[in-house]
Structure formats: C-alpha cells, structure tokens
Amino acid sequence: MANIAKIKNLTGLKQIFTLVYGNSIQQELSFEPFEEIAISQTQFEVAVATQYDPNVFQILLNNTPILPPPPPPPLGVTGPTGPTGGLGSIGQTGLTGLTGNTGSQGPTGGFGPTGAAGATGGATGATGDVGATGSTGTPGNVGATGQTGIAGETGSTGPTGLAGFTGSMGPTGDAGGTGTSGATGATGTVGAQGNTGPTGAEGSTGPTGDTGSIGLTGSTGPDGTGPIGPIGPTGGTGATGLTGQTANTGPTGEVGMTGATGQTGLTGATGATGEGFGAQTEFTIANNTVAATDVTGLLFSSATDRSAFVEYYVERITTGAGATELVASGTLTLIYKATTASWSRGDVSFGDITGVVFSVTTGGQVQYTSTNITGTASVSRMRYRFRTLSN
C-alpha cells in the first residue's frame, strides 16, 4: 500500500508512536531524534485519531501539519443514587461439603499412679535347732602308686618350604622350616610314700618293790617309854619296761617312667631356584669405535629366543690431561619379529652419556660404537648379564 503521509519526531530524543487498531492490536513506530517515517493510508487514519503530544510528534499530509483530535469532553456530574431495589429471591442452598478426613488418633494416656504396697506377710519363723555335728570320717586310704607318665606326642611334620619366586634376579626359594620337635612326655608322678609302721607298744612298768616291813614297837619300859624301833628300808623302784621297737618305714613308691621323646619333624624341601639372569660377563670397550662392533657373548638365535633382557654397566675412565669419568647402568631389551625376520631393541639407562651406543643385527648379534674421549685410558669396559624368553 502506498504511503500518503508521514510522522515526524520533533525532539532530539528517541521516541515511540503507538498505533492502536481496535482494542488489542498495536503497532509501535520507533523514531530516532528528528526522524521522519512515511505511513500508509491505514496508518494515517489510525494516527490522526490517536491522542498524541503535538510538542513531540507532527503528522504531515502533503507537508501540511494535522493536529491531534480534541480531548473528549469532561464527564457530567454524577446523578443522585436511585432507590434501593427490593431483595432478590434467596438462592438455592449450596451442596454440602464433603466430610473431612478423620483426625489422627490422640496420644495414649499416661499410666495411673502405682497402687499402695500390700501388707507385709507374717513374721519370720523361729530359727530351727542346730543339727548335730556329724561324726568324723574314717581316715582315707593310702594313695596308689603314681601312674607312668604319658608318652610325648610325635612332632608334626614341618611345612614344605615355599618355592622361590621367578624374580628378575631369580632368588632361591626359602628353605622349608625344620619341623618342631615333639614335646617331651611328662615325668610320671612320684609314688606315694609308704605308711610309717606303727609305734611299738610301750613296755609295761616293772612291779613296785615290796614295802619294807614296819619295825616292831618296842615294849614299854617300866615307868618310861621304851625306844622306838628303827623304820624298815623303802623297797627299791621296779625296773622301767623296755621301749618297743620302731616299725620299719614303708617302701618308697616307684618313680613314674619318663615319656618317650617325640620324633623330630621332617625338614621342609628347599624351594626351587627362580629363573634369573645368567652369570656376569666383562667385555672391553674400545675407544673411538666408529664401525659397529660385536659384543662377545651377546648373540641370540631366533630359533629359540623371542626376547632378551640385558642388564649392563658401562665404565669409561681416563687420567692425565683431559681426564674423564663416564659411568652408566641400564637395561637393553631385544625382541624378534617373525613376520619381518628381524630384531629390534630398546635401551633405558641411568647415569652419564658414556658415548657407547648399542644396536642389534637381523641375525640377533648385539653391537656397539663408541666416541673418542680425551686423556690416558685407565678403565674402558662393560659388565653385563642376560636372560631370554623362548618362543
């Protein structure tokens, strides 16, 4: 639709002019400062019916300003309130609401107070009479002779020694511990001592000696008392009877037999020796070896070997002017690849850069090259040992 008019923003600020189509449809026109926007016939009809501020916007039709519509007349005075209408009929009673859920059960009441204690029972009965003392038991019999001690149990067989682990150095397995000796049988108890023989009966007391006879009374002398006769001698004391002989002491009970000594446990078998590295070998390293040279003793066959592990120690020492000391230790790992019929190697070392470089031929021969070091040669060698894994 062709534009017939335009709306102009009269201010130096951004503004928005809202076009209302009916009751719900709106269109907002955004204006930059002093901007003019062309509008269509429909937009023009809505715009001129819109209450807008003529100090902010200006509608131009053929460059002629169109003023906004006059404001609506003010509302008239509110009339007096009419009489109150009669009450309307009573509406229908609403439906009864649903019965609410039953409330949760209240807490259980506490226990009532404890009843009074019952009356105490009857009085304690009188203490019964003390029973008569029992008669003394007859003396026990003489103890039997001690039994022979039980023979000691045979010691258990010692455990077999653990087999040695297959470690990198192949340590020999620990020897089995020697079985513990059987415990010595307990010594038999000493037989009870025989009863002491009865004491001999006490000899009877000898008879009492006869009392001497009383001397005769002298006759009375005339006109006086005659002399009293002498008292007869006291009879001698009878001899004391002999003391009875002491009975012989009963024989001592036999000593119980000593239990037999338990057998010594078997010695555990020695564990098998682990599969370790071979014996240590020493090889001389030549100085300034440019061409790869065989290391004697390090030749591996692909017919029997698939991998080899070589532990080595390299030592290069010179003295005098330009004296040098280079030492390193490491592991050379070799593997054989059947598809390419060739050997590969890997080298992990620790220490100085000695200038010795190892390689391996397709035939499994380990070789080396060496750099030139200054000074007078003192030590230039390699020590190694190895183990292999077969195919």
C-alpha positions as CSV (number, residue, x, y, z in Angstrom):
1,M,0.0,0.0,0.0
2,A,1.4,3.4,-1.0
3,N,2.5,5.9,1.7
4,I,0.4,9.1,1.8
5,A,1.7,10.9,4.9
6,K,4.5,11.0,7.4
7,I,5.1,11.3,11.1
8,K,8.0,13.4,12.3
9,N,9.8,13.3,15.7
10,L,10.2,16.9,16.8
11,T,12.7,16.1,19.7
12,G,16.3,15.3,19.9
13,L,15.5,12.1,21.8
14,K,14.4,8.6,20.7
15,Q,10.6,8.3,20.7
16,I,7.9,5.7,20.1
17,F,4.5,6.4,18.4
18,T,1.9,3.8,19.2
19,L,-0.8,3.0,16.7
20,V,-3.9,1.1,18.2
21,Y,-6.0,-0.9,15.8
22,G,-9.2,-1.8,17.6
23,N,-8.9,-2.9,21.3
24,S,-6.0,-5.3,21.1
25,I,-3.8,-4.8,18.0
26,Q,-1.0,-2.3,18.4
27,Q,1.9,-1.1,16.3
28,E,4.9,0.8,17.6
29,L,6.9,3.1,15.4
30,S,10.4,3.8,16.8
31,F,11.9,7.2,15.9
32,E,15.5,8.4,16.1
33,P,16.0,12.1,17.1
34,F,14.2,14.3,14.5
35,E,13.5,11.3,12.2
36,E,10.5,11.2,9.8
37,I,8.7,8.0,8.9
38,A,6.3,7.6,6.0
39,I,2.9,6.0,6.8
40,S,0.2,4.4,4.7
41,Q,-3.5,5.3,4.4
42,T,-4.5,2.9,7.2
43,Q,-1.7,4.0,9.5
44,F,-2.6,7.7,8.8
45,E,-6.3,7.1,9.7
46,V,-5.3,5.5,13.0
47,A,-2.6,8.1,13.7
48,V,-4.9,11.2,13.3
49,A,-7.4,9.5,15.8
50,T,-4.7,9.0,18.3
51,Q,-4.2,11.4,21.3
52,Y,-0.6,12.4,20.9
53,D,1.6,15.3,22.2
54,P,2.0,17.9,19.3
55,N,5.2,19.1,21.0
56,V,6.7,15.6,20.4
57,F,5.2,14.4,17.1
58,Q,3.9,16.1,14.0
59,I,1.7,14.4,11.3
60,L,2.2,15.8,7.9
61,L,-0.2,15.3,5.0
62,N,1.2,16.8,1.8
63,N,3.6,18.7,4.2
64,T,0.5,20.2,6.0
65,P,0.5,19.6,9.7
66,I,-2.5,17.6,11.1
67,L,-3.4,18.5,14.7
68,P,-4.4,15.7,17.1
69,P,-8.1,15.2,17.8
70,P,-9.6,17.3,20.6
71,P,-9.7,15.7,24.0
72,P,-13.0,14.1,25.0
73,P,-15.5,16.3,26.9
74,P,-15.3,16.0,30.7
75,L,-17.8,13.6,32.4
76,G,-21.1,15.1,33.6
77,V,-22.0,15.4,37.3
78,T,-23.0,12.1,38.8
79,G,-26.7,11.9,39.4
80,P,-28.3,11.0,42.7
81,T,-28.3,7.4,43.8
82,G,-31.6,5.7,42.9
83,P,-33.7,3.9,45.4
84,T,-32.5,0.6,46.7
85,G,-34.2,-2.3,44.8
86,G,-36.0,-5.0,46.6
87,L,-34.3,-8.0,47.9
88,G,-33.9,-10.7,45.3
89,S,-35.1,-14.2,46.0
90,I,-33.0,-16.5,48.1
91,G,-30.6,-18.5,46.1
92,Q,-30.5,-22.3,46.2
93,T,-28.6,-23.9,49.1
94,G,-25.2,-24.9,48.0
95,L,-24.2,-28.5,48.1
96,T,-23.0,-29.9,51.4
97,G,-19.2,-30.1,51.5
98,L,-17.5,-33.4,51.7
99,T,-16.9,-34.8,55.1
100,G,-13.3,-34.1,56.2
101,N,-10.9,-36.9,56.9
102,T,-10.8,-38.4,60.4
103,G,-8.2,-36.7,62.5
104,S,-5.2,-38.8,63.6
105,Q,-5.6,-40.7,66.9
106,G,-4.6,-38.8,70.0
107,P,-1.7,-39.9,72.2
108,T,-2.2,-42.7,74.6
109,G,-2.9,-41.6,78.1
110,G,-0.2,-42.0,80.7
111,F,-0.2,-44.8,83.3
112,G,-2.2,-44.2,86.5
113,P,-0.3,-43.9,89.8
114,T,1.1,-47.0,91.4
115,G,-1.2,-48.6,94.0
116,A,-0.2,-48.8,97.6
117,A,2.1,-51.7,98.6
118,G,0.3,-54.7,100.1
119,A,0.7,-55.5,103.8
120,T,3.9,-57.3,104.8
121,G,3.5,-61.1,105.2
122,G,3.6,-62.9,108.5
123,A,6.5,-62.8,110.9
124,T,9.6,-64.8,110.1
125,G,9.5,-68.3,111.7
126,A,11.9,-69.1,114.5
127,T,15.3,-70.4,113.6
128,G,15.5,-74.2,113.7
129,D,17.8,-76.0,116.1
130,V,21.3,-76.6,115.0
131,G,21.8,-80.1,113.7
132,A,24.0,-82.4,115.5
133,T,27.7,-82.4,114.5
134,G,28.4,-85.3,112.1
135,S,30.8,-88.0,113.1
136,T,34.4,-87.7,112.0
137,G,35.1,-89.6,108.8
138,T,37.4,-92.6,108.8
139,P,41.0,-91.9,107.6
140,G,41.5,-92.0,103.9
141,N,43.2,-95.0,102.2
142,V,46.9,-94.8,101.3
143,G,47.3,-93.1,97.9
144,A,48.0,-95.5,95.0
145,T,51.4,-95.6,93.3
146,G,51.7,-92.8,90.6
147,Q,50.9,-93.8,87.1
148,T,53.5,-94.0,84.4
149,G,53.8,-90.6,82.5
150,I,52.1,-90.4,79.1
151,A,54.5,-90.8,76.2
152,G,55.1,-87.4,74.4
153,E,53.3,-87.0,71.1
154,T,55.2,-87.2,67.8
155,G,56.1,-83.7,66.5
156,S,54.1,-82.6,63.4
157,T,55.9,-82.7,60.1
158,G,57.5,-79.3,59.2
159,P,55.8,-77.4,56.3
160,T,57.4,-77.7,52.9
161,G,59.5,-74.6,52.0
162,L,57.9,-72.1,49.7
163,A,59.0,-72.3,46.1
164,G,61.3,-69.4,45.1
165,F,59.7,-66.6,43.1
166,T,60.8,-66.1,39.5
167,G,62.2,-62.7,40.1
168,S,64.4,-60.6,37.9
169,M,67.5,-61.9,39.8
170,G,65.9,-65.4,40.3
171,P,66.4,-65.6,44.1
172,T,66.4,-69.2,45.6
173,G,63.2,-70.0,47.3
174,D,63.3,-70.0,51.1
175,A,64.2,-73.4,52.6
176,G,61.3,-75.0,54.5
177,G,61.4,-74.6,58.2
178,T,62.6,-77.6,60.3
179,G,59.6,-79.3,61.9
180,T,59.3,-78.7,65.6
181,S,60.4,-81.5,67.9
182,G,57.7,-83.4,69.7
183,A,57.2,-82.3,73.2
184,T,58.9,-84.5,75.9
185,G,56.5,-86.7,77.7
186,A,55.5,-85.5,81.2
187,T,57.5,-87.2,84.0
188,G,55.4,-89.6,86.0
189,T,54.3,-88.6,89.4
190,V,56.4,-89.9,92.3
191,G,54.7,-92.8,94.1
192,A,53.1,-92.0,97.4
193,Q,55.4,-92.6,100.4
194,G,54.6,-95.9,102.3
195,N,52.8,-95.6,105.6
196,T,55.0,-95.3,108.7
197,G,55.0,-98.5,110.7
198,P,53.0,-98.5,113.9
199,T,54.9,-97.4,117.0
200,G,55.9,-100.3,119.2
201,A,53.8,-100.8,122.3
202,E,55.2,-99.2,125.4
203,G,56.8,-101.7,127.7
204,S,54.9,-102.5,130.9
205,T,56.0,-100.8,134.1
206,G,58.0,-103.1,136.3
207,P,56.4,-104.2,139.6
208,T,56.7,-101.9,142.5
209,G,59.2,-103.1,145.0
210,D,57.7,-104.5,148.3
211,T,57.4,-102.1,151.1
212,G,59.7,-102.9,153.8
213,S,58.1,-104.3,157.0
214,I,57.5,-102.0,159.8
215,G,59.8,-102.5,162.7
216,L,58.2,-103.9,165.8
217,T,57.3,-101.5,168.5
218,G,59.5,-101.9,171.5
219,S,57.9,-102.9,174.7
220,T,57.2,-100.2,177.1
221,G,59.8,-100.0,179.7
222,P,58.9,-99.8,183.2
223,D,58.0,-96.4,184.3
224,G,59.1,-94.9,180.9
225,T,58.7,-95.2,177.2
226,G,61.0,-97.7,175.6
227,P,63.0,-96.6,172.5
228,I,61.2,-96.7,169.1
229,G,62.5,-99.3,166.8
230,P,64.1,-98.2,163.5
231,I,62.0,-97.8,160.3
232,G,62.5,-100.5,157.8
233,P,64.2,-99.6,154.5
234,T,62.0,-98.4,151.5
235,G,61.6,-101.0,148.8
236,G,63.5,-100.4,145.6
237,T,61.7,-98.9,142.4
238,G,60.8,-101.5,139.9
239,A,62.9,-101.6,136.6
240,T,61.4,-99.5,133.7
241,G,60.0,-101.7,130.9
242,L,61.8,-101.8,127.6
243,T,60.7,-99.3,124.8
244,G,59.0,-101.1,121.9
245,Q,60.9,-101.2,118.6
246,T,60.1,-98.6,115.9
247,A,58.4,-100.1,112.9
248,N,60.2,-100.1,109.6
249,T,59.5,-97.3,107.2
250,G,57.3,-98.4,104.3
251,P,59.0,-98.7,100.9
252,T,59.1,-95.5,98.7
253,G,56.7,-95.7,95.7
254,E,58.3,-96.2,92.3
255,V,59.2,-93.2,90.2
256,G,56.9,-92.9,87.1
257,M,58.5,-93.6,83.7
258,T,59.7,-90.7,81.6
259,G,57.6,-90.2,78.5
260,A,59.3,-91.0,75.2
261,T,60.8,-88.1,73.3
262,G,58.7,-87.0,70.2
263,Q,60.2,-87.6,66.8
264,T,61.9,-84.7,65.1
265,G,59.7,-83.1,62.3
266,L,60.9,-83.6,58.7
267,T,62.9,-80.7,57.2
268,G,60.9,-78.9,54.5
269,A,62.2,-79.3,51.0
270,T,64.3,-76.4,49.6
271,G,62.3,-74.2,47.2
272,A,63.1,-74.3,43.5
273,T,65.6,-71.7,42.2
274,G,63.9,-68.9,40.3
275,E,64.8,-68.4,36.7
276,G,67.1,-65.4,36.9
277,F,69.8,-63.7,34.9
278,G,72.9,-65.6,33.8
279,A,76.4,-65.1,35.1
280,Q,78.1,-61.7,34.9
281,T,80.4,-61.2,31.9
282,E,83.0,-58.4,31.4
283,F,83.8,-57.0,27.9
284,T,86.4,-54.4,26.9
285,I,85.0,-51.2,25.2
286,A,87.4,-49.8,22.6
287,N,87.8,-46.0,22.4
288,N,86.6,-44.2,19.3
289,T,85.0,-47.2,17.6
290,V,83.1,-45.8,14.6
291,A,82.1,-49.1,12.9
292,A,79.6,-51.2,14.8
293,T,81.5,-54.0,16.6
294,D,80.2,-57.2,18.1
295,V,79.8,-57.6,21.8
296,T,81.2,-61.0,22.6
297,G,78.6,-63.3,24.2
298,L,75.5,-61.4,23.1
299,L,74.3,-63.4,20.1
300,F,70.7,-64.5,20.2
301,S,69.0,-67.1,18.0
302,S,65.6,-66.6,16.6
303,A,65.2,-70.4,16.5
304,T,65.0,-70.5,20.3
305,D,64.6,-66.9,21.5
306,R,61.8,-64.4,21.1
307,S,63.0,-61.8,23.6
308,A,66.1,-61.0,25.6
309,F,66.9,-58.7,28.6
310,V,70.5,-57.5,29.0
311,E,71.5,-55.7,32.2
312,Y,74.7,-53.7,31.7
313,Y,77.1,-51.3,33.4
314,V,79.5,-49.2,31.2
315,E,82.6,-47.6,32.7
316,R,85.0,-45.3,30.8
317,I,87.7,-43.6,32.8
318,T,90.9,-41.7,31.6
319,T,93.6,-40.0,33.6
320,G,96.1,-37.2,33.0
321,A,95.4,-34.2,30.8
322,G,91.7,-34.2,29.9
323,A,90.9,-36.9,32.4
324,T,87.3,-38.1,32.1
325,E,85.0,-40.4,34.0
326,L,81.7,-41.6,32.4
327,V,79.6,-44.3,34.0
328,A,76.0,-45.5,33.3
329,S,73.8,-48.5,34.0
330,G,70.8,-49.7,32.1
331,T,68.7,-52.5,30.5
332,L,68.8,-53.4,26.8
333,T,65.6,-55.1,25.7
334,L,65.5,-57.1,22.4
335,I,62.5,-58.6,20.6
336,Y,62.3,-60.7,17.5
337,K,59.6,-60.1,14.9
338,A,58.9,-63.3,12.9
339,T,56.9,-61.5,10.1
340,T,59.9,-59.3,9.2
341,A,62.6,-61.8,10.4
342,S,64.4,-59.0,12.3
343,W,65.4,-58.0,15.8
344,S,64.5,-54.6,17.4
345,R,66.0,-53.1,20.6
346,G,65.1,-50.6,23.3
347,D,67.6,-49.1,25.7
348,V,66.8,-47.5,29.1
349,S,69.8,-46.2,31.1
350,F,70.7,-44.0,34.1
351,G,73.9,-42.1,34.6
352,D,76.3,-40.3,32.3
353,I,76.1,-40.1,28.5
354,T,79.0,-42.5,28.0
355,G,79.2,-42.3,24.2
356,V,78.6,-46.0,23.9
357,V,75.6,-46.8,21.6
358,F,74.2,-50.4,21.2
359,S,72.5,-51.9,18.2
360,V,71.4,-55.4,17.0
361,T,71.7,-57.1,13.6
362,T,68.9,-59.0,11.9
363,G,70.8,-62.1,13.0
364,G,70.5,-61.2,16.7
365,Q,74.1,-60.0,17.3
366,V,74.4,-57.1,19.7
367,Q,77.0,-54.5,18.6
368,Y,78.3,-51.2,19.8
369,T,80.0,-48.0,18.7
370,S,81.9,-45.5,21.0
371,T,83.0,-41.9,20.9
372,N,86.5,-40.6,21.4
373,I,87.3,-39.4,24.9
374,T,90.4,-37.4,26.0
375,G,93.0,-38.4,28.5
376,T,95.0,-41.6,29.1
377,A,92.9,-44.7,29.1
378,S,92.5,-46.3,32.5
379,V,89.3,-48.2,32.5
380,S,87.1,-48.9,29.5
381,R,84.8,-51.9,30.0
382,M,81.3,-53.2,30.0
383,R,79.8,-55.7,32.5
384,Y,76.6,-57.5,31.6
385,R,74.3,-60.4,32.2
386,F,71.1,-61.5,30.4
387,R,68.1,-63.8,30.4
388,T,65.8,-64.8,27.5
389,L,62.2,-65.7,26.8
390,S,61.8,-68.6,24.4
391,N,59.3,-69.0,21.6
